[in-house]
Amino acid sequence: MLRPPPRRDPDSVVLCVLATDEEDEGDIALQIHFTLIQAFCCDNDIHILRVSGMQRLASILGDPEPGAEPRDLHCLLVTNPHTDAWKSQGLAEVASYCAESRDRNQWVPYVCLQER
């Protein structure tokens, strides 16, 4: 039985994760894509976090469902359906980190995900 995908509320987006590895740094199309996404997120008060370590990110997120389309992990939107967008302690910590980074004039904070 086919089911429609769950409804997603664009207003519930609280974080945009932009992920790359060293080999992606020369991809001009990806960099333009990231620039446009960052502009949209800034205009809509969505926190942005850049990360490196695509393999580690994939392992954190787990395996996709069987039969699912291949995942593109370069841009992930984190949503939170709560009325108070930062009720989750983890999301609140990320928001605090993003705000502190902006206070230090690092508009898009960067985190390197280490392999375990």
N, C-alpha and C positions, 0 to 999 in steps of 0.2 A: 504494500500500500504506500503510495507516494504521499508525503506530507509537505505542506508549504513550509518554507523556512520561517523560523521564528521572527516576529516583528521586531524591528530594531528602531529605537527612538534616537534620532541624531542628537537630540538635546542631552542624552545620557552619556555622551562621549566626554570622558574626563582626562584622558591621557592619550597622546600619540607617541608611539615608539618607532623611531627610524633606525633600522639596523643595517650595518654594512660590515664588510671585511676589507682587508687591505686591497684585495683584487678589485673591489668595487670602486675604489677611489678615482680611477681613471674613466669611469662610466659617466660621460657627460649627460646622457639622457636621464640617468638615475639622479644625478645631482640637481638637474633642472626640476625633476619631479619633486625632490625633497624641498627645494626652494619654494615651489608653489604650495606644497602641503604646509610648510612652516608659516607662510604668509596667511593661509586660511586659518590655521590654528591660533595664531597671534590675534587675528581679527575677531575670533570667536571665543577667546579666553580659555583655550584648551592647552594644558601643559604639554610640553614636548620634551622627550628624552632621547638622545642619540646613544646607541649602543654598538659595540663591536663584539664579534664572537658569535657568528651565525649558528655554528654547530652546537655551541652551549645553549643558545636561545632555543633551538629546536629540541634539545634534550629536556629543557625546563618545561616546554609546552607539551611534550609528550607526542606520541605517534598519532597521526591523523586517523580518523575513522576509516575502516575498510571501504574501499570504493570511492573515497572522497577525492576531489580534484587535488593535484599537487599544490602545496602551500607556497606562497610567496611571503617570506617573513621580513621583507624589507620595510614594510609599513604596517604596523599593528595599531588598531584603535581599541582602547580599553574603555569599556562602558560600565556604568554603575547605575542600576535602575532606582536606587534610593532617592528619595526627595532631597535629602541632605547628601549631596554628591560625595562627600568625603567621610562617610560613616565608617568605611573600612579602614582599620588601623594601617594596613600596608599602603593603601592609596593615600592616606593622610601623610605618611612618611615621605612618599615620593613627591607629593605636592609641596611639602615643606622643603625638600631638597631642591626642587625646581625653583621655588621662590627665593631660597638662599642664594642659589646660583645667579639668578637675575640681579639680586642685590650686589653681587660681586661683578656685575657686567658680563657674565657668561650667560647669554640669552638662551642658549640651547645647551643644557648640561650634557656631559658625555660620561658614559660608564663602559668600562671594558669588562666583559664577562669572561671569567677565567675558566678554563677546563678543570674538571676535578680529577 
